[in-house]
C-alpha cells in the first residue's frame, strides 16, 4: 500500500501492528474496536496494519475470507496468525537462539486415538495429549504433515502440568530451536516479523497484554488499550483491582502507553496508581454517517446489542420493558446477541410476558440502530461501549445505567439521552415512560443532540489522537532507552576503571 495515498492524518514512521489472542466467531466490542481502529489507520493515515493472533484456531483462512466479505478486514489490513506464519516461514538461519534438548525435552507424539487433533480439511494441524482438563503437550504440523513445533507442558514430571518448553522444527521435522516457556517463543516470532524495524504494537486483549509487558525492544513501542473496567466491584468505583487486571495495572511502567477510553477511568487509575505520563485517553472511533434528514421511526421501538451474559444483565432490560409496557402498549425491544444466559433471559421474557424478542447473534446488527428509537444498556461495567456512540450517531437515544465506565462520559441526561442509577430497573422504566411521553419536537431535539455528541468520536478525530499519542509514546521510549544506555555505559566504564 502507498502510505501517502489519500492520507489525512500524518502518523509517525514505523510499522503498525494490532495484537489480540484470537478472533472468535461471535466477537464483541473489543475485537470490533480493534478491527475498526485498524481500518481507520489504513483509510485515514495510509498505514498498513498487521493484525496478529496467537491462538491455534485451525480455520484462519476461512476467518479471513469471512471478515473480508463483511468488510471487517480491508486491503491494507493483514491477518497474521502465529502458527500459520511458522507454517509458511522457516526459522532464520542467523538467529542467535539455541537448541537444548536436555533442558527442553523433544518427545513428538505418535499416532494414538487417545490424542486430540485439530484439522484443516484433510490436513492435521495439531495433536494434543490431555489428562482431564489439563493439556500436557501439543504438537503442531505443517499442511504437508511435517512436525512444526512441540509444546511440552509437563517437563518436570510427565503427566503433571508444570514447567513448559517449546521446540521448533525445520521442514524435515528436526529440532532447530528451543525455549523455556511459550513467551520466549512469542518474542522470537515478533522479532522475526519486525526485522528490527521501528514498530508500533497496539495490544487489545488481556492475555497478550501481560506477555507484551516483557517485550522490551529499542525500536518497538508497546501500547495497551484497556477496553473495560479495571475494578473488581460491580457498579462501583472502588479501588480494588480485578485479579485479571493486576498484571497490567501493577506494571504500568512495562508499557510505553496505556490507553483508557474515558477521562473518568483515567482519574480513577490515577487515584489508584498515581499520575503517570504514559496513561492516556483515546476513545473508540466510529465512521459516523453524514448529517441528513431524520428517518421516521416508531417511538416505542427499542434495541439492545449485548451478549447474553451475567455482566450485560439483559434480564434487567426485560424487567424494565415489562414494567413500562403496562402503560405503553406500543413499546417493544429487540435484543441482538447470544450467550450462556439465553435460557435465563428467555425464561424472564416468558414469565413477565414482556414485549421482547431475542434475535440471537446477527453479525451486522449495529446497522439496525438507525431504525430503532432507543437503546438500552444495563451492564455491570464497561469501558466505552461502542454501541453508545453508534446509537447516538444515528439518533437512537441511549437509556443506560450509570456504571463505570462510559455512559456518564457520553450521556448528558435530558439533553442527549438518559442515565439512571445502576441496577435500578424501575428507574429504567421511568426513563422509558418519560421518553415516550415527550412531544415530537422534543424527541427530534434529543436525537439532534445525540448525533452532535457522537461527533467527538469520529474516525478522523480519534485517528488524530492516535497519531499524537503514538508520537508521544515513541518520544518517551527514546528518552528512557537513551537514559538506560547511558547508565549502562557509565557502569561499564566504572567497572573497567
Secondary structure, DSSP 4 states (H G I P E B T S, - for coil): --TTTT--S-PPSSEEEEEES---TT--HHHHHHHHHHHHHHHHH---EEEEE-S--TTHHHHHHHHHHTTSS-TTEEEEEHHHHHHHSPPPTT------TTTS--------TTSEEEEETTEEEEEEEEETTEEEEEEEE-TTS-EEEEEES-SSBTTB----EEEEE-TTS-EEEEEESHHHHHHHHHHHHHTT--EEEEE-SHHHHHHHTT---TTEEEEEE--S--BSSTTS--SPBPGGGHHHHT-GGGSSEEEES-HHHHHHHHHHH---TTEEE-PPPB-PPPP-PPPP--TTEEEEE--SSGGGTHHHHHHHHHHHHTT-TT-EEEEEB--TTHHHHHHHHHHHT-SEEEEE--TTGGGGGGG-SEEEE--S--SS-HHHHHHHHTTPEEEEEE-SSSHHHH--BTTTEEEEETT-HHHHHHHHHHHHTS-HHHHHHHHHHHHHHHGGGBHHHHHHHHHHHHHHHHHHHHHHHHHHHHHHHHHHHHHH-
